[in-house]
Amino acid sequence: MPLVKVNVWWNKTLYKDIELDLDSPVDHFRVQLFSLSSVLPEKQKIICKGRMLKDEEWDDFKSLLVPDCKLLMIGSATEFNAATTPAPSSPENVVFIEDLPADDQPGEDLPPGLMNIDNTCYLNSVVQVLFSMSELVEALMQFEGSAEDSDQQMALTSALRDAFRTMKSSKNSVHLYDLSRVLRRHFAQFNERRNNRYVHQSADEVWVQLTWCLKKLPKIVDSPDSGDNGLSQLLEGTLTSTIRCLEPIEEEPTFQKEPFFLLECNIEGKMNYLYQGLKLGLEQELTKNSPTLCRDANYSKVSRISKLPYYLVIHFLRFYWKQEVKGGAGKRTKILRPIEFPFDLDMYEFCTDELKEKVSAKREQVYAYEANNGSGDVEVTQAPLQNETCFYELSAVITHKGRESDSGHYVAWVREEGVDDWISYNDEKTSKVGQEDIRKLMGKGGSDWHLATLCLYRTKQYPLVKKKTQS
């Protein structure tokens, strides 16, 4: 991509060496200037060599932007606090809070949202869910690297760290310009454009790419059994698979171990529950070459979990490729069938016999703990960043609203730590929601409502409840 450094004068201030990507839409340039000056994009008047920038003439205007050129920006900065809001000029203009629509009434102090810049709802939803993982945030704050690094993993990990730092310190909506720029520079599929605008992308795909880049993250805890890097300690599990030939021959089964960073929930037929989709994904039939028959044969592949991740990611396979009739171009189609997923998830059924035996003692402690409502003498302790019980609790959900994969809208829904309250992150808009709202994401809100495409489960913890003493 052609990059050029320009200088911008604004209000007696010179912003030097602003790095501008000439392949990016004009919106990105305006957001860059907004982040420096707090002049809203729609309020900016940008002049170069006597010519004022008009969005529809961006392609022609770019010819003026040569290295070290000077531009003039005119516009007033916007203050984002109530103190600068002018008071009403007369009693007739007064509107009482209780008379406002429900959506406009001020609520509790909520975390900041993320601006949607050129169809970035897919990226916003993923970043909000990753930001909810407190262990990941703490580890990233210690990470050293540059977003301009030529290495994909170093660059994306550094850009995500910078985004998290801004989110931690800001009380206003944050834009992810730098993160999206680095993502598009290193992964071509996110740089696709139509009519000079970036196209809608899949949150599931950006989740895979961002988490893959986190392999450069150093270990979070010093434990030989918890993974080689920060990503492994948080998201990696292990599957042990048994592959057997289904044809009537004497052929020994083969075994293989492979890491996983998410599990897929297949959606077929009359399926209604997450457990059914997981079982279908872990028990498959395949065709491969038989060394005994010297030809292709049918095999069964049954996979079971031999190591549980600390965070378990479930990907709902809601999109599939549908071929058009009469040889027309196909398209990705969305499966709208409701799938019920639990708030508390037990993965014991999908574990190997060896792992089941290993966790049995801890599970007995959990049963005793729950029988006393956490107020007894039974304490359930687990090694740092390890799941030793098979029990998880729902921590976050990413949803897609719409009927097509290349359009629609992504939203993140994140559970507040330690309570049953949830927060909806709909780009810039954040709001508190309850468990009933989360249940609607299973498909109970209708096929045109938000449907879960990804669930994040966290290892369940069992803190002791202090007993009340009688005086």
ZAMARGU-4260 file (C-alpha; in steps of 0.2 Angstrom, whole numbers, plus 5000, padded with zeros to 4 digits):
<rodrens>
0) 5000/5000/5000 | 5007/5018/4996 | 5010/5027/5012 | 5014/5045/5013 | 5018/5057/5027
5) 5009/5074/5027 | 5009/5089/5039 | 4992/5097/5044 | 4990/5115/5051 | 4975/5117/5063
10) 4972/5131/5075 | 4990/5136/5077 | 4995/5118/5079 | 5006/5109/5067 | 5004/5090/5066
15) 5019/5083/5058 | 5022/5067/5049 | 5005/5060/5049 | 5006/5043/5040 | 4992/5042/5027
20) 4988/5026/5018 | 4982/5032/5001 | 4973/5016/4998 | 4961/5019/5012 | 4945/5028/5011
25) 4943/5046/5015 | 4934/5041/5031 | 4950/5035/5038 | 4960/5051/5035 | 4946/5061/5044
30) 4946/5049/5059 | 4965/5051/5060 | 4963/5070/5061 | 4949/5068/5073 | 4960/5058/5085
35) 4973/5071/5085 | 4962/5087/5086 | 4944/5081/5092 | 4937/5090/5077 | 4922/5079/5071
40) 4925/5072/5054 | 4909/5080/5047 | 4915/5097/5054 | 4932/5096/5046 | 4936/5107/5031
45) 4953/5101/5023 | 4962/5112/5011 | 4978/5107/5000 | 4985/5119/4987 | 4969/5130/4987
50) 4958/5115/4984 | 4945/5109/4997 | 4943/5091/5000 | 4926/5084/4995 | 4923/5065/5000
55) 4916/5061/4983 | 4932/5068/4975 | 4944/5059/4986 | 4953/5049/4972 | 4957/5065/4963
60) 4962/5075/4979 | 4975/5061/4983 | 4985/5067/4968 | 4990/5082/4979 | 4996/5072/4993
65) 5014/5071/4991 | 5028/5067/5004 | 5030/5082/5017 | 5015/5092/5009 | 5006/5104/5020
70) 4987/5104/5022 | 4976/5116/5032 | 4961/5110/5042 | 4947/5122/5048 | 4935/5117/5062
75) 4931/5118/5080 | 4936/5104/5093 | 4921/5095/5101 | 4921/5093/5120 | 4914/5077/5126
80) 4908/5082/5143 | 4892/5089/5151 | 4900/5104/5157 | 4902/5111/5140 | 4884/5108/5135
85) 4874/5125/5134 | 4860/5128/5147 | 4843/5130/5140 | 4839/5147/5136 | 4821/5147/5143
90) 4809/5136/5153 | 4800/5130/5138 | 4816/5121/5132 | 4818/5111/5148 | 4815/5092/5146
95) 4814/5082/5162 | 4824/5065/5162 | 4808/5055/5165 | 4800/5062/5149 | 4814/5057/5138
100) 4813/5041/5128 | 4820/5025/5137 | 4835/5024/5126 | 4839/5043/5129 | 4838/5042/5148
105) 4855/5043/5157 | 4860/5026/5165 | 4874/5020/5175 | 4892/5023/5171 | 4896/5010/5157
110) 4912/5006/5148 | 4915/5015/5132 | 4909/5008/5115 | 4919/5007/5099 | 4916/5018/5084
115) 4910/5009/5068 | 4922/5016/5054 | 4918/5008/5037 | 4909/4992/5042 | 4920/4988/5057
120) 4906/4981/5068 | 4914/4963/5066 | 4930/4969/5073 | 4922/4980/5087 | 4913/4964/5093
125) 4928/4953/5094 | 4939/4967/5102 | 4926/4969/5116 | 4925/4951/5120 | 4944/4949/5120
130) 4944/4965/5131 | 4933/4956/5144 | 4947/4943/5147 | 4956/4951/5161 | 4971/4939/5161
135) 4974/4944/5142 | 4972/4962/5146 | 4985/4961/5160 | 4997/4951/5149 | 4996/4963/5134
140) 5000/4978/5145 | 5017/4970/5148 | 5020/4966/5130 | 5034/4975/5121 | 5033/4977/5102
145) 5028/4989/5088 | 5012/4989/5078 | 5024/4994/5063 | 5034/4978/5064 | 5035/4968/5048
150) 5030/4952/5058 | 5011/4948/5057 | 5010/4942/5075 | 5021/4955/5083 | 5012/4969/5073
155) 4994/4963/5078 | 4998/4959/5096 | 5006/4977/5098 | 4991/4985/5089 | 4979/4976/5100
160) 4989/4981/5116 | 4988/4999/5110 | 4969/4998/5107 | 4967/4990/5125 | 4977/5004/5133
165) 4966/5017/5125 | 4950/5008/5130 | 4956/5007/5148 | 4959/5026/5149 | 4945/5033/5139
170) 4927/5037/5145 | 4922/5041/5127 | 4919/5030/5112 | 4936/5024/5105 | 4940/5021/5087
175) 4951/5006/5081 | 4959/5015/5066 | 4977/5009/5070 | 4971/4991/5074 | 4960/4990/5058
180) 4974/4997/5047 | 4987/4985/5054 | 4974/4970/5052 | 4971/4975/5033 | 4989/4977/5030
185) 4994/4960/5035 | 4978/4950/5030 | 4972/4954/5013 | 4954/4947/5015 | 4950/4962/5027
190) 4956/4974/5014 | 4943/4970/5001 | 4933/4985/4995 | 4918/4989/4984 | 4914/5007/4978
195) 4929/5013/4988 | 4922/5007/5004 | 4928/4992/5014 | 4916/4977/5013 | 4907/4968/5028
200) 4918/4954/5035 | 4915/4939/5047 | 4918/4941/5065 | 4922/4923/5066 | 4937/4925/5054
205) 4944/4940/5062 | 4943/4931/5079 | 4954/4917/5072 | 4967/4929/5064 | 4968/4940/5080
210) 4970/4925/5092 | 4982/4917/5081 | 4993/4932/5081 | 4993/4931/5100 | 5005/4917/5100
215) 5019/4930/5102 | 5012/4933/5120 | 5024/4927/5133 | 5018/4915/5146 | 5006/4922/5159
220) 5009/4910/5173 | 5025/4900/5176 | 5018/4882/5175 | 5025/4868/5164 | 5007/4860/5161
225) 4998/4876/5156 | 5005/4880/5138 | 5020/4887/5130 | 5014/4905/5128 | 5000/4916/5133
230) 4988/4911/5120 | 4990/4893/5124 | 4987/4896/5143 | 4971/4905/5139 | 4963/4896/5124
235) 4972/4880/5119 | 4965/4863/5123 | 4970/4846/5116 | 4959/4833/5106 | 4963/4814/5106
240) 4955/4806/5091 | 4952/4787/5087 | 4951/4783/5068 | 4943/4766/5064 | 4940/4759/5047
245) 4921/4755/5044 | 4924/4741/5031 | 4924/4723/5036 | 4943/4721/5037 | 4956/4718/5051
250) 4965/4735/5052 | 4971/4742/5068 | 4964/4759/5073 | 4975/4774/5073 | 4976/4788/5086
255) 4981/4806/5085 | 4983/4821/5096 | 4980/4839/5090 | 4978/4856/5098 | 4962/4866/5097
260) 4958/4884/5100 | 4939/4883/5097 | 4926/4869/5095 | 4913/4870/5082 | 4894/4868/5084
265) 4887/4860/5068 | 4869/4864/5064 | 4859/4851/5055 | 4842/4844/5053 | 4831/4845/5069
270) 4845/4850/5080 | 4840/4861/5095 | 4854/4861/5108 | 4873/4865/5109 | 4877/4848/5115
275) 4870/4840/5100 | 4880/4851/5088 | 4896/4848/5098 | 4894/4829/5097 | 4891/4830/5079
280) 4907/4840/5077 | 4917/4827/5087 | 4910/4812/5079 | 4913/4812/5060 | 4914/4800/5046
285) 4928/4803/5033 | 4935/4795/5017 | 4954/4792/5016 | 4966/4779/5009 | 4967/4762/5018
290) 4985/4755/5019 | 4976/4738/5020 | 4965/4739/5005 | 4976/4750/4995 | 4961/4761/4990
295) 4950/4774/4998 | 4939/4768/5012 | 4926/4775/5025 | 4932/4778/5042 | 4925/4785/5058
300) 4934/4798/5068 | 4929/4800/5086 | 4937/4814/5096 | 4938/4818/5114 | 4946/4831/5125
305) 4962/4826/5134 | 4966/4843/5140 | 4953/4857/5143 | 4957/4875/5139 | 4954/4889/5153
310) 4943/4898/5141 | 4932/4888/5129 | 4927/4896/5113 | 4912/4888/5104 | 4909/4893/5085
315) 4891/4891/5079 | 4893/4886/5060 | 4878/4897/5055 | 4885/4901/5037 | 4887/4889/5023
320) 4890/4890/5004 | 4874/4887/4994 | 4876/4884/4976 | 4863/4893/4965 | 4851/4883/4953
325) 4856/4881/4935 | 4875/4884/4938 | 4873/4902/4944 | 4886/4910/4956 | 4884/4903/4974
330) 4883/4913/4990 | 4886/4911/5009 | 4869/4908/5017 | 4864/4909/5035 | 4856/4895/5045
335) 4842/4903/5056 | 4838/4888/5067 | 4837/4892/5085 | 4851/4883/5095 | 4850/4883/5114
340) 4866/4885/5124 | 4868/4884/5143 | 4874/4898/5155 | 4883/4884/5164 | 4892/4871/5153
345) 4898/4854/5158 | 4911/4846/5146 | 4913/4830/5155 | 4904/4820/5142 | 4916/4825/5129
350) 4932/4821/5138 | 4943/4805/5137 | 4942/4792/5150 | 4959/4797/5157 | 4954/4815/5159
355) 4937/4810/5167 | 4947/4800/5180 | 4959/4814/5183 | 4945/4827/5187 | 4933/4815/5197
360) 4940/4821/5214 | 4938/4839/5210 | 4920/4836/5204 | 4916/4828/5220 | 4922/4844/5229
365) 4911/4854/5217 | 4895/4844/5222 | 4899/4846/5240 | 4902/4865/5238 | 4886/4867/5229
370) 4876/4857/5242 | 4881/4869/5255 | 4879/4884/5244 | 4897/4888/5245 | 4896/4891/5264
375) 4903/4875/5270 | 4921/4870/5274 | 4924/4862/5256 | 4935/4873/5246 | 4937/4870/5227
380) 4954/4876/5221 | 4961/4874/5203 | 4979/4877/5197 | 4981/4894/5189 | 4974/4896/5171
385) 4968/4877/5171 | 4951/4869/5171 | 4951/4854/5183 | 4932/4851/5184 | 4925/4852/5166
390) 4913/4865/5172 | 4912/4882/5163 | 4901/4898/5164 | 4896/4908/5150 | 4906/4924/5149
395) 4903/4933/5132 | 4893/4931/5116 | 4895/4938/5098 | 4880/4939/5088 | 4875/4942/5070
400) 4859/4951/5065 | 4853/4949/5047 | 4850/4935/5034 | 4866/4937/5023 | 4884/4934/5028
405) 4891/4948/5018 | 4879/4961/5027 | 4870/4963/5043 | 4877/4968/5060 | 4888/4961/5074
410) 4886/4965/5092 | 4896/4959/5108 | 4887/4954/5124 | 4898/4953/5139 | 4895/4947/5157
415) 4901/4958/5171 | 4913/4949/5182 | 4906/4941/5198 | 4888/4945/5194 | 4874/4940/5182
420) 4872/4957/5174 | 4877/4959/5156 | 4882/4973/5145 | 4878/4975/5126 | 4892/4982/5115
425) 4883/4989/5100 | 4897/4999/5092 | 4897/5016/5101 | 4881/5012/5111 | 4883/5002/5127
430) 4869/4996/5138 | 4865/4985/5152 | 4854/4969/5149 | 4848/4954/5158 | 4849/4935/5156
435) 4832/4935/5147 | 4840/4946/5134 | 4854/4934/5132 | 4842/4919/5130 | 4835/4928/5115
440) 4851/4926/5107 | 4848/4908/5106 | 4835/4911/5093 | 4821/4915/5105 | 4820/4933/5099
445) 4815/4927/5081 | 4825/4924/5065 | 4827/4942/5062 | 4835/4946/5079 | 4853/4944/5085
450) 4859/4926/5084 | 4874/4919/5092 | 4889/4915/5081 | 4902/4913/5095 | 4901/4909/5113
455) 4915/4912/5126 | 4915/4901/5141 | 4927/4904/5156 | 4932/4891/5169 | 4920/4891/5183
460) 4927/4897/5200 | 4921/4892/5217 | 4924/4906/5230 | 4920/4902/5248 | 4905/4912/5256
465) 4909/4918/5273 | 4897/4911/5286 | 4886/4923/5296 | 4890/4924/5314 | 4876/4926/5327
470) 4879/4938/5342
</rodrens>
